[in-house]
Amino acid sequence: MQFVNDTPLQFRDGLAWEAAAVAQHTADGLLDSPLHPLNFAIETLETIDEVRRQVGTLDSPGSDAAR
């Protein structure tokens, strides 16, 4: 499987979609994205941290290396 970018956007230019979505959500008075709510982002990061902890690439919270 290979990702094919069929848009004219390159590298960081893709952030234009996110910026436009944030602008629209703000204009609509929303405090959270209905497509990717903050809760989902936090759960995803917690899962990534747990995987990193299990494979030994994340020190325990509060240790000097985790700061």
ROPA-740579 format. One record per residue: residue number from 1; x, y, z of N, C-alpha, C in turn. Coordinates in steps of 0.001 Angstrom, whole numbers. Example, Ala and Ser with C-alpha at 12.3 -4.5 7.8 and 13.67 -1.06 7.14 Angstrom:
! residues 2
{zaro 1 {13190 -5690 7800} {12300 -4500 7800} {13200 -3300 7800}}
{zaro 2 {12850 -2250 7080} {13670 -1060 7140} {12900 30 7870}}
! end
This chain:
! residues 67
{zaro 1 {849 -1166 0} {0 0 0} {897 1233 0}}
{zaro 2 {550 2206 -810} {1328 3426 -892} {385 4615 -936}}
{zaro 3 {692 5629 -140} {-103 6851 -139} {247 7673 -1369}}
{zaro 4 {-764 8110 -2075} {-565 8964 -3238} {-1265 10290 -2965}}
{zaro 5 {-491 11347 -2920} {-1045 12678 -2701} {-1459 13249 -4042}}
{zaro 6 {-2750 13286 -4291} {-3233 13795 -5574} {-3728 15238 -5458}}
{zaro 7 {-3246 15955 -4435} {-3586 17363 -4266} {-2346 18196 -4581}}
{zaro 8 {-2534 19485 -4795} {-1382 20349 -5031} {-640 20705 -3736}}
{zaro 9 {-1157 20259 -2601} {-544 20595 -1314} {681 19738 -1058}}
{zaro 10 {1743 20357 -565} {2974 19647 -273} {3401 19920 1170}}
{zaro 11 {3884 18887 1831} {4460 18988 3164} {3509 19710 4116}}
{zaro 12 {3951 20816 4721} {3137 21511 5718} {1942 22228 5111}}
{zaro 13 {1874 22359 3805} {730 23017 3179} {-573 22331 3559}}
{zaro 14 {-503 21046 3872} {-1699 20292 4237} {-2371 20813 5491}}
{zaro 15 {-1624 21561 6298} {-2221 22142 7498} {-3277 23193 7152}}
{zaro 16 {-3326 23595 5900} {-4346 24553 5483} {-5745 24005 5734}}
{zaro 17 {-5929 22699 5548} {-7237 22080 5791} {-7615 22191 7264}}
{zaro 18 {-6653 21921 8144} {-6916 22011 9571} {-7209 23450 9982}}
{zaro 19 {-6436 24393 9457} {-6643 25798 9786} {-8026 26260 9328}}
{zaro 20 {-8428 25841 8148} {-9754 26213 7642} {-10854 25611 8506}}
{zaro 21 {-10659 24376 8962} {-11655 23733 9820} {-11761 24448 11159}}
{zaro 22 {-10616 24811 11753} {-10632 25546 13023} {-11345 26882 12846}}
{zaro 23 {-11049 27575 11759} {-11701 28858 11507} {-13218 28676 11380}}
{zaro 24 {-13645 27638 10685} {-15080 27404 10515} {-15742 27034 11839}}
{zaro 25 {-15082 26169 12623} {-15643 25783 13926} {-15760 27004 14839}}
{zaro 26 {-14753 27865 14808} {-14788 29082 15627} {-15922 29979 15181}}
{zaro 27 {-16068 30160 13873} {-17155 30984 13337} {-18517 30410 13712}}
{zaro 28 {-18599 29075 13806} {-19854 28415 14164} {-20092 28407 15672}}
{zaro 29 {-19127 28925 16435} {-19275 28970 17884} {-18955 27657 18579}}
{zaro 30 {-18316 26744 17869} {-17980 25453 18460} {-16697 25555 19275}}
{zaro 31 {-16628 24798 20354} {-15429 24744 21171} {-14633 23475 20917}}
{zaro 32 {-15176 22584 20103} {-14547 21296 19838} {-14897 20857 18421}}
{zaro 33 {-14056 20038 17833} {-14320 19538 16492} {-15285 18357 16560}}
{zaro 34 {-16354 18382 15787} {-17245 17227 15769} {-16614 16009 15093}}
{zaro 35 {-15595 16214 14272} {-14933 15106 13584} {-13792 14505 14394}}
{zaro 36 {-13137 15328 15219} {-11994 14858 16008} {-12009 15593 17348}}
{zaro 37 {-12921 15192 18245} {-13044 15895 19518} {-11804 15735 20397}}
{zaro 38 {-11621 16682 21308} {-10471 16674 22199} {-10364 15362 22967}}
{zaro 39 {-11474 14830 23421} {-11457 13549 24148} {-10795 12448 23332}}
{zaro 40 {-11098 12394 22047} {-10504 11383 21173} {-8997 11592 21052}}
{zaro 41 {-8584 12845 20928} {-7161 13146 20822} {-6424 12731 22099}}
{zaro 42 {-7031 13020 23252} {-6409 12641 24527} {-6318 11126 24652}}
{zaro 43 {-7375 10418 24304} {-7354 8948 24361} {-6281 8380 23434}}
{zaro 44 {-6136 8960 22262} {-5121 8504 21317} {-3722 8697 21894}}
{zaro 45 {-3466 9873 22477} {-2155 10142 23062} {-1884 9245 24271}}
{zaro 46 {-2908 8964 25062} {-2734 8051 26192} {-2382 6646 25710}}
{zaro 47 {-3009 6217 24622} {-2694 4906 24044} {-1255 4875 23545}}
{zaro 48 {-845 5938 22863} {534 6007 22374} {1517 5978 23540}}
{zaro 49 {1216 6735 24603} {2095 6729 25777} {2180 5346 26406}}
{zaro 50 {1059 4622 26460} {1066 3278 27036} {1914 2327 26189}}
{zaro 51 {1801 2429 24890} {2626 1601 24008} {4095 1937 24224}}
{zaro 52 {4411 3219 24273} {5797 3636 24499} {6302 3126 25849}}
{zaro 53 {5450 3180 26868} {5852 2691 28186} {6148 1198 28131}}
{zaro 54 {5295 436 27449} {5464 -1012 27379} {6702 -1423 26589}}
{zaro 55 {7067 -637 25599} {8262 -992 24828} {9517 -328 25387}}
{zaro 56 {9344 462 26457} {10489 1022 27148} {11028 2322 26599}}
{zaro 57 {10213 3053 25854} {10695 4328 25329} {10096 5522 26057}}
{zaro 58 {9334 5269 27124} {8739 6342 27912} {8966 6034 29373}}
{zaro 59 {9625 6937 30074} {9832 6756 31505} {8525 7027 32247}}
{zaro 60 {8476 6605 33469} {7259 6800 34268} {7040 8281 34530}}
{zaro 61 {5775 8693 34665} {5477 10099 34944} {6176 10559 36210}}
{zaro 62 {6687 11776 36167} {7363 12317 37328} {8858 12098 37331}}
{zaro 63 {9356 11221 36488} {10801 11018 36432} {11436 12166 35656}}
{zaro 64 {12700 12393 35873} {13394 13492 35194} {13360 13327 33677}}
{zaro 65 {13453 12101 33176} {13489 11854 31737} {12144 12124 31082}}
{zaro 66 {11047 12069 31837} {9715 12258 31263} {9366 13739 31126}}
{zaro 67 {10214 14624 31655} {9896 16061 31599} {10480 16713 30385}}
! end
